[in-house]
């Protein structure tokens, strides 16, 4: 895999930023961009859940590499499914599920509003 360039001081991918998630993006053999990260505990919002601002920063960063449909199918839809499953298993209450789902829907709408009109 080929590592894609990042920024030194970026919050998401910055290698020289001590607060960075140090997320790295790679181009794999099939031509797909892949990335993984582990969100440290200090970036929690609700206990055990990543803070919404951190999720927003990651989504903003991924918009450089992915089109909106891919972001929806590969990031937002699976995240919504995981939220529903966590609620079903009793790991989060319904209010938390509704807030998180509303947040994800809002983020998707804001990305849609920023698309160029054709």
N, C-alpha and C positions, 0 to 999 in steps of 0.2 A: 504494500500500500504506500501511496505517496502522500506525505504530509502537506497540507495546504497552508499557505502563509497566514499568519495572524498578526496581532498588534502587541507590542511590548507591554503596554499599560492597560489594555482592555480588561474590564471586570470579568468578562466571560472567558477569554482565551489568553490574556496577558501573562507571559512567563515571568516578567519582572515585577508584576504587581503582587505584593504580598497578600492582598485580599482576594485575588482572582480565583475563579473556579478552575483555571488552567485547563479548560476544555480544549481539546485538539480535534480538528477536522481532517479527515483523510479521504483521498480518492482511491477506491478499491479497484481491483482488476476488471470488474464489470462496468466501471465508469460511474459508480454510485458514490455519493458523498456520505460518509459515516462518521459518527461522533458518539462518544459516551462521556459521562462525567458522574461523579459522586458529589452530591451537595452536602457540604459539612454541616454539622449540628448548629453552628453559630448562625446559619442562614435559615433557621426554622421560623415559621410564623406560628402556627398552631403546633403543639408538641407532636413531633414525628412527621410533620408536613413541611415541605419547602415553602418559604415565604413567596407570596405572589409577585413581589418585585423581582426576585431572582428568576422565577419562571418567565416573567416578561422579558428580562434581559436575554435569557437563552432563546426564547422565540424570536426576539428581534435579531439576534445574531444568525439564527438559522435562515432568516429571510434572504441573506446574501447568497445562499447556496440552493435553496429549494423554492419551487413555485408553491402557490397557495394550496392547490389541490394535494400536493405531496405533504405539506405541513398538516393539513386537515386529516388525511388518511393515515399518516405515520406517527403523528404526535398528538393532535387534539382528540381524535376519535378514540385511540387507545387510552388516553388519560381519562376521558369521560367514562369509559368502560371500567377502568380500575376504580374510579370513584364510586360508581354504582355497586361494584362488587364489595368494596370496603364497607359501604353502608349495609349491604345485604348480610355480611358476616358480623355486623355489629361493631366494627372497628371505629366507625365514625357515626355521629348522630345525623338525623335528617337535615338539621339546620346547616351543619358543616357541609354536607353533600350539596345542598341547594346553593350555598354561598360559593363553593368552589366551582360548581357547574355554571353558575351565573357569571363568574369571573372568566372562565374559559370561553363562554359564548361571547362575552363582551370583547375579549381579545380578538376573537375571530372576526367580529363585526368591525373592529377598528382596523384590522388588516384589510378587510374588504373595502372600507371607505378610502383607504390610501391607494387603491389600485387606479391606474389611469382609465379614464372614460374612453370607450371606443364607439 
